[in-house]
């Protein structure tokens, strides 16, 4: 079939060219219209139901709202889990659907069930459906803040004070209050940005919502004999507009409106509550009316200063880059209409990450194409051949985008990465095809035209080329079988790699032969035309050096390979020796596998998103005031780091169903500057020895250390000194960093600082050890001056070297975590997208978590704390922490029903006093143009801000009596749940645990923890209580189990395909054995990466992860590709009657150049990925683990294909032939 396709294409060359022109145009169109994101959305397919019930406790929310809703949702088809959380004033439910369920179909089914559950809801509670956005849809955060403006040009905004560049006028600051900025955000900015195409919701966060506050004096109520209910009925009745249809007058129709909306404080003050003897009693007679902040459960600060802003949620399935661009366009449109000086300033913009990730892969793809073309030019020595093969790459890439567009696959790190790792393999087909056609054209071919020679040469290698590509594609089938997070992450890579390979195979058997028949010269043909001769001679002279270089490389390869292969097949003993050596190498690697395990394991290398997310958690009892103070302090600390550009902290929740954070949970965005601009402020460890040596000599010279004790200052003595000095130096460079100094000035200052702190620590240690302080001649008052003088005198002798380096990302994270550590605060440093995925996938921010299920929250918490204590004892456990869900202080009012009945007071009346007079109730909303503000009624603060005052609150009774609250209720302080979580209606609490993956893998740690808990905890659990492990490890375990089944099946499929192609067991085994040797090479490369210099992309071992196993899967298909081409030709010669050993040598010599070329292009094309620095190259952390096994495995597989495969074939084929003859 393949030969038939080649014949058709060669007979219709013009048509083939036209078809590929249209295909190229389609690919270019698809390239420019494919949605772009940083990474695939690996979040759960979920729908959120949110219920708001202001002032209610988590217990009330759970029992009366969330539980009835949850049991209703359990009956929806294709639901995997129903997770719910009840918190103060609100609750939410995450309904997790299977991945293949349509998102909007799922929302429709949930909406149906919400309608059914509405009848069970308390009065005033109306559950709502969350926005049609995914968990990772928060693509843009911004603040609305004051700035500066020019009086004559008020539409232009400035961030800093100064003068107007237009007219030199002094800029004026806009001084809007925080509540005014929040009003602007709520009623202007939010809705305008929500109109941007692709935006699902814009939620407000931070600042204060303006509220009209009526503070009633209960004593005045008593004096006027006015019940509180009369006041709020009066307020409600005084805030409405009405319509009365129309009247006609003079032939015209007039609409009738009765205007009664409250517009100001004065309107509220003058509301009549009742009249007494003809004298009206106004609200202002009963209390005070003022403007103030509404009750809030969230706050925002920017670098420690209170702020207000919003978050933009992208609609499900939309293009994030386009959505962000639309939002920015709306901001540009809206800004001139804002009050002078007010600015909308983004502080989290995912488009930066998207651009970094895609730019990285674009650069990588470009570099790979250039490298591949250079290798081809070097080996073939013909510009035309190189251009011909290089055409395969961009066209294959464009064909991949056509496939992506057809199946709706967005462009991101993983989908582009599939093309990146396929580049070297894509070109293999073109190399083999072009090399074969070139070789045939150079051979004598009298009586055949160039077209006929090209057709014959293409048909010779076309079938094995296509079959080899098919093997590579089949080898990737296990990746398509992955499910969950691993499937969502790697299937885009598998699709694009498959599209690229299919495209390259089709181009190789159709377009390449056609172009070769036009572009490649026929050296045997004599040109007759004068012009054609001149052109041919010109190009011959131009390409002569390249051709000679290529011929030289070919000669070297064959010269080196000939004696090796001749010796290998010299006789039966040399053949057996080669096989024995191969077996020995493979067997020697088996005992080393435990050594390889020390590399470590992880589910997935985390994507470097650029920004960090700092998520400290306070104890449940923390108030919003305390939480704001802690957040402001931590934000100020982090903001002073020179590597940090901006810190914006959020506590509590934004006004969206997708943000259910409690008051005690912070989400602080930490924006990091470009790593290339980080200051060198970390001293190199090896440099400290030189500093110490210079200092000791100086101190000995000055007599501050006894000469006889200098020899005692060894490495052990100095370890503590250097460690303490480095720690102090880090603090100095963080606290007093000056970005205005030049690099040389800053490093001079750093040298002085380090000398100073090292000197102080060294003298302190010397003093402690009693090594010469009797020689100290300086007094206490002179010490500071003397030490500084010594440091300044020594510094010039050290300026000839660079002693400082930049911190790496992990060091910075550690430093930030330590600097912000506070008592009672549990710090978690993660990344924005990673956190949302983890939280919504399992509800757990750490790699491993344990959910404890049961009936009683107190008992659940006790079990969780016991589990925490057991985890602390396990190797590899880092910071296990059990949620303390029951430590929220409650003030409970227990109504004495008998006492209430004695006074004729209904329970509802008492509860209304508690709810309204003490808690405060929003009675109604003012309508002021587009803006709406709540009106709240409550007792005066001094009459409700302590328990004694609360006891004296009066409750109205029939017949005009007013009974003190303490006679009707008992007030009790007790701890209660800060939140109540359930899964499929079962209550649970969580234990979080991080794992040192350098010590033990996630799955191994879970097995160890499971065994420990089953022995220590499980036997003591009460009936109805149990625990279950959760977290990232679930995804790793799922992927591992899936691959454990599918990979052997896939290898077996390769095995069968090889047999079907060659119908020869000896050929099949000879090719197939490249796979285990490729695996050995990949493992060695993983380990060797730890010893590769950091400048070359190394410095650490590549841990085993799903990404690494995907790399091995890709390697298995590539490893057999060269063997197929070699053995195919070898079989052809043997079946033609050539002696087998001679055929082995001749086939090897003939195929050594294309095999080395394909290996070189595959390996060198991966170099841009291999050399990428993870700390500075976005996406490298995901691509490098995939590339490393291929890089190392191709080396060992090539050796196996060139030597072991021919030797095995020469050993087994005679036996196979003998068996066939029998």
Phi, psi and omega in degrees: 000319181295317179297325178294320178297318180297316179299314181299316181296319182289334177278342181232059188295318182296318179297320178298316179297318179296317179300316182287335172296315179294321177298319179297317178297320178296320178296319178294320177298315180295322180301320184275353182239006178280129178303145184240131175218171180286315182209163179298150176283104183259014177287169180288153173277095190226157173236137183253133171248129185238137178229128182250128177218084190305137174083354184271148182283161176305324180295316178297316180299315182296310187289321189260342184238299190290317181297313176300322178293318184297315182292333176289323183286339183297338183273001182286137180297147173064025175271130179269315180214151171237107182251136182223156176218131176249130182227181180295120175080350180202166175211160180212157180231131173257112177263111184267120179259163174297152186297331184273004179277134178296134186300314184283332172296318179297318179297322179295317180295321179294320180297322177300314181292328176297321178297323178293323184278347185301326182295338180269359183277148175297161180300130177090353180261119179234102178299146179236157176276136178296167181298156180279063179229155178274174180297335180255027183277359180281091189261349187206124175240147181210163172243150171254115191219163178286149175218212182230154180211159177268132182303328182271344179226067189290346182279348179266132183252147177229147182275330185241153176292158180162210179242154181289127180293343182279313186228003177079003179293148177291133181289145181253139179277140171274126188244050177288141176288164184299322180289332177289322176294321178294321177299317178299318179295314185292321191248354178235297186296312186302310185287328180291319178290329179295341180280353178295139181298130179095355180270128178272319183199150170238119184251143179270152177208144176081175181072197182231135172276127180296137181218139172272122188246120176257110179258110186269141174265112183298332179293322177292321176303317181295319181296321180271357182055049180246116175290152182299326181298328179293327181293310184285338172292322179294319180295315179298319183286351182255014183228074177201147169256153177226165174235148182229046178058231187219164166229156178251138180206123179062033179079007180242154181254127180246127174284140183254128177230137171256113187271121181214009179291141175290134183240343187205174176298321181298322178300320180290316182300328185264015174287130180275126179269315176198176175235149180228112182056043176081000180255120180289142175252114183268166176300323182293341176282341185257350181177199181244151177238132181208170172265143179198182181276141173289158175301133184226154179233031178197156179207160180223139171222152181240111184055038176089358182252131180306140183213171174224154183186206183203169178231134181260126178255128181279141178293147182305131174079002182275173180272109186299322181295318179293320180297316180296319177298320178296319179295317179296324177295321178294322178297317179297323178291321187280327189306315179300336181271357178281161175306147183308132176088340182286134186235150170253114188241116178288145173233351169219119184225107185293343180298331177297315178295318180299314181295319179298315183294312182290324178296321177301313184287328175296316177297318180297315179298317179298313179297321180295319179296318180295315180298314181298316180296321179296318179297317180297316179298321181294321185276325185265332177072013179236125179298320182297318179296319181295317178296322180299313180289321181297335177295332181299323186293301181298325180290322176297321178296315180296323176296326177298320180291328174298314178298319178299319181293322182295318183266003177074034182268123180284163177271122179208186183304317186285316180293318176291327178296327177299321177291320183298316182282348179268349187306309183297326181281324180303320185284344183301316182298316178295324179298309182298317181295310182294318180299320181290319178294318179300315181296317180294324179293330180281339178279155178299134180212059180297138178087355179245139175281167178300323179296318180293320179295315180298321179295315180297317180294321180294320180291335180292320184250352183302306181301312179295327177299309182296321179294320178298318177296322178297320177298316179299320180291316180298324180298338183268000181302322179305329181294325179291341181276349181295146179235178177064211182299318181298318179296315180296330182280317190258342178298320175303320178297317181295319179298310184292324177296319178295315178300317181296317181293317177298316179299316181295321180294315180295319179295321183295325183264356181237298186282319184299312177300322179296311179295323179299323180292339178266316193268325185283138181279152176253101185297338184276348184266132179272126181279138183260325182286144181295315182295317181296325177295316181298314180299317181296317179295321179300311180291329177295316178295318182297319185266001182302312179299320180294320181294320178294321178296317179295318178297322178295319179296318179297317179298318179297315180300313182290324179295320179286324186281326186302308182295329180293310183288327177295319178293321183296326182250019183302313178204182184297328184287319178293324177297315179294326179295319178297315179297317180297319178296319179296316179297321180296317179298315181295316181294325180293335180282337183296313178296342182278352183300324173299328178295320178296328182297337179292349177299327181104166182225153174201159179289311185204130174299129182290138177292132175284101184278355184090292179282152174253159174235114179267122187233069174289151180236125178270164175295151186303334184281356184295138177274167180294328178295313178296319181298319179297319180297315180297315181297317181298318179297314181294321180294320178295320179299313182290327184292341181276350179293135183293339179277352184258130179268326182197143176234123177234121184252142175234132172242152182070208189242151167278167184278062178214150180290344181274001181232088184263030187289140174280174181300324185280004180249124177261148170229096186255117176282123179246104180276131184252139178288169179304124181306333179294342181257005179295138178288150174278098184233005176256126181283137178294134184300322181290340181283338182297329181297320180292320176300314181298316182300314180296319181294316181298318178298318181292317180295322178293322179295322180278357179079014178279344173230135179298138181301323182288346181262356181300321181294339180283347181275084182256188184298318181296319181296323187272349184303310179294322180299311182294318181299313180295320180294318179297320180297315179294322180296319177301318179297318179298313184291336177281314187285322188243031179294135180240107184284351183273348179283151174288168181299316181294317179297319181294317182289330173296316178298319180296322179297318179295316180300314183291320176302319182295308183291325178293321178297315179297315180293323180293315179295322178297319180290320178297318179298317180297321182278353180067042186252057169113015181290347177294345180268354182291124184252006182256143179271176183299319183289338182266351188301310184302313182295317183297313182296317180295322179296317179298315181298317182291328179287326182281328188308316182300332181286350184248005188277358183278355181232162173263110184261355187241155178223167175280151173291148171271172187299317181295321177296319179296317180299315178299317181295318178297316181297316181292321183292332183259006182293130180222153179298136177079007181239124180261107184277139173227121179253119181221206179228153188304307183290316181302320181294316181296320180296312182295316183295320184275337180284312184231353185077013186233129183275346184257163181302327181229139175217158178235125177262128179254118184256149178178195184256326184247127184295324179297314179295322178298316180295320179299318179295318180298319179294322177296321177296320177303316180296323179289321180294327179302333184276350187273144177294133178092347180287134179235114174057049175298139185215123177267134178300133172260087188274344187254023185251020177277124180292130178246146170242104189255135178256109179264113184282131175273104187295325180295316180295319179297320180294324181299327179264001180073026183261129178282153179300323181300323180295316179297315182296326180291323176296316180298316185287319187267306185291322183268307184282328184091139182224135172282111186280320185197182181232138174282153176241105183240082185069236179277350188261148179230131180229139182285153173245122185245141176241139185194159173291157178300147187303317184294346181259008181211012187263007173208168187294320181298321178292323179296324180297332184270001176299134185266138178249125182290139178237164177302159178067023173081006179283154174228118187255130176301142184300327184294340177279347184250340183225158167250134184255130186225133172269133178201153176283149178211178183288134174282332175204159179232119181250145176217156176227119186053041177074001177268128179293145177205162171229166187237150171242121181265146179206129171266161184227135173282096186289347174287339180264318184206144179286160182301311183295320179294322179294319179298320178298318178294315180295319178301315180297316181296313183290325177296332179274322189261326188254312188305316181297339184261001183289136174294162179297134180091002180245139178203170180229158179213142180278148181210180178112193183300329185301330179300317179294319179295316181295319179298315180295318181297314180296321180294315181293328180299330180271314191281324182299312176301322178297319181294318178298320177297323178296319176299316179304313182292318180298321178298319181292318180297327181286315188259339183054031183220113178300322181294318178296319181298311181293322181299318179285318188296329184290354174292334184296307180298326179288328174295321179298319179298315179298321178296318179296317179298321181294322176304313183289320184293338180301335179292338184252001174280134180304148181301327181296339179257019176088009182251215180098000180201150177281146178277115183289152175293130180205173177300324178298319179295318180293328173296322176299319178294320178299317177297322182296321185301319179289319182293325186299327183270353187297310181295323179297325180297314181296319181292310184292327177301314180290323179297315178299320181299318181289319181294316179291342175277359175105359180287139177305144192295317182293321177294320178296321178299315181293313182294318179295319179297316180295325181286326185260356183297323181293308179297327179293314178294324177298312181295321178295316181297317180293320179297314183288312183291331177293336178275351183302317178303323177288318182296325183274352182293137177272126183298324185292336185241349185247108181293130180097342181296328182294337178267326183279324184298316177300333177282324185281326187301311178301321179295318181300309181286322183292328181293329178295307181292325179293324179294318176300317179295319181291324184278332185243304186292316183298313177297321180297314179298320180297316180293335178282315190266335184296318176301321178296318178298317180295321179298318180295318180297321181292329179290000000 
